[in-house]
Amino acid sequence: FVLPPLFGITGASIAFVFGELGVALCAFSLCPPEVRAAAKTPLLNLSLIASLLMGIALWFALPRHMPPLLLIGLGCAVYVICWAAAGRNLLKREVEGIA
């Protein structure tokens, strides 16, 4: 209730992300131990790193006042490039470990 009136759409976005983080942490803490053990995978770390790099790229692109669709495309491109560079080998290892 405080962030959107003070910071506008940026505050609403931050409040949404924190709310979703709380939901994810609550769901993770309530799931059975077998599921928690399965969730500990390097793929999760890669997605967090790719998201961080995407956020950094968008942080530097925002002051340039690009159109929103171009910013979305830039963020998607950075995320996909991170996964293409590092995720392929991790996915192979995960699939081989399951099979």
Buried (B, 14 or more C-beta within 10 A) or exposed (E): EEBBEEEEEEBEEEBEEEEEEEEEEEEEEEEEEEEEEEEEBBBEEBBEEBBEBBEEBBEEBEEEEBEEEEBEEBBEEBBEBBBEEBBEEBBEEBEEEEE
